[in-house]
Amino acid sequence: MSILSELMTNEKVEPEVKTTYEYVLDLKDRLQSTCALSQIELQKSQIRQKKYYDRKTRVRTFEKGDELLVLLPTDSNKVLLQWKGPFEILERVRGDDYRIQLVGRTKTFHAHMLQKYWSREHSDRVHVSYAMVFEPEEGDED
């Protein structure tokens, strides 16, 4: 406090003390300007990253009763995920969350963990392909 009063009253102050006080004020100003600059750059970076992310994303919406595949951990490794299902949607909870009827229980999943299940259409016709390979016998030159 004495340093501040000496600076305000223009009394002679030791040069070492004055430079220390000025250093602290300059440091404070530099920190504030650096913080403001970093916030501006962070906003620019967020806008750029959002633009890159939005290029590959698509809106996923499902209806009640749709059949879905759910991305769940495997039985042997909880870190390894695979698509399991089909399971039925009970309701849309909020936003992109859906309540799904799993085997014996219900659970809520985000839309990014869900994929529409397309069942195969069964046809009455059976398509069979055959392939035959003929190898020449020994002594046969043809």
Sequence and secondary structure as in RCSB ss.txt:
>XXXX:A:sequence
MSILSELMTNEKVEPEVKTTYEYVLDLKDRLQSTCALSQIELQKSQIRQKKYYDRKTRVRTFEKGDELLVLLPTD
SNKVLLQWKGPFEILERVRGDDYRIQLVGRTKTFHAHMLQKYWSREHSDRVHVSYAMVFEPEEGDED
>XXXX:A:secstr
 HHHHHHHHT    HHHHHHHHHHHHHHHHHHHHHHHHHHHHHHHHHHHHHHHHHH       TT EEEEEEE S
S SSSEEEEEEEEEEEEEETTEEEEEETTEEEEEEGGGEEE       S             TT   
